[in-house]
Amino acid sequence: MGGTVARQMGQNYVFTRLLSREKGSQANSEIKRGYGIGRARYRGLTKTDIQMQFTAAACNIRRWSARLCWLAHQATGKAS
């Protein structure tokens, strides 16, 4: 896909809405498959809610650390 076509698609409201929905489902899939949220470990809404919050926090920390490593790699690559 050429850069011009991709740019035009990115400006399309319907396309951006569909893409944002897809990103949300991919995040849920990552948490479900990667962190085992498909089945709750505890019984009860309060304990399950706490489990979900801690799992989401762990996922965000992992993403944040990957982003920081990527930025550090980019900074060292440009300095060379």
C-alpha positions in Angstrom: 0.0 0.0 0.0 1.5 3.3 -1.0 2.0 6.1 1.5 -0.6 8.3 -0.1 -3.3 5.7 0.0 -2.5 4.8 3.6 -2.6 8.5 4.5 -6.0 8.9 2.9 -7.3 5.8 4.7 -6.0 7.1 8.0 -8.0 10.3 7.5 -11.2 8.4 6.9 -13.5 8.5 10.0 -15.0 5.0 9.4 -11.5 3.4 8.9 -10.1 5.0 12.1 -13.1 3.9 14.1 -12.8 0.3 12.9 -9.0 0.3 13.6 -9.5 1.6 17.1 -12.0 -1.2 17.8 -9.6 -3.7 16.5 -6.8 -2.4 18.7 -9.1 -2.8 21.8 -9.9 -6.4 20.9 -6.2 -7.2 20.4 -5.4 -5.8 23.9 -8.1 -8.0 25.4 -6.7 -11.0 23.5 -3.2 -10.3 24.8 -4.4 -10.1 28.4 -6.6 -13.2 28.0 -4.0 -15.4 26.3 -0.8 -14.0 27.7 -1.9 -13.5 31.3 -4.5 -16.2 31.8 -7.5 -14.0 32.4 -9.8 -16.4 30.5 -10.5 -18.0 33.8 -10.7 -16.2 37.1 -8.5 -17.5 39.9 -10.8 -16.3 42.7 -14.5 -16.4 43.4 -16.5 -13.3 44.0 -16.7 -10.0 42.2 -14.4 -8.0 44.4 -11.5 -10.5 44.3 -11.9 -11.0 40.5 -12.0 -7.3 40.0 -8.7 -6.9 41.9 -7.2 -9.7 39.9 -8.2 -8.0 36.7 -6.8 -4.7 37.8 -3.4 -6.2 38.8 -3.2 -8.1 35.6 -3.9 -5.0 33.5 -1.3 -3.1 35.5 1.3 -5.9 34.8 0.4 -5.8 31.1 0.8 -2.0 31.0 4.2 -2.2 32.8 5.4 -4.8 30.3 4.3 -2.6 27.4 5.9 0.5 29.0 9.2 -1.2 29.6 9.3 -2.5 26.0 8.6 1.0 24.8 11.5 2.4 26.9 13.8 -0.3 25.6 12.8 0.6 22.1 13.4 4.3 22.7 16.8 3.6 24.2 17.7 1.4 21.2 16.6 4.2 18.8 18.7 6.8 20.7 21.8 4.7 20.6 21.3 3.9 16.9 21.1 7.6 16.0 24.1 8.5 18.1 26.3 6.0 16.2 
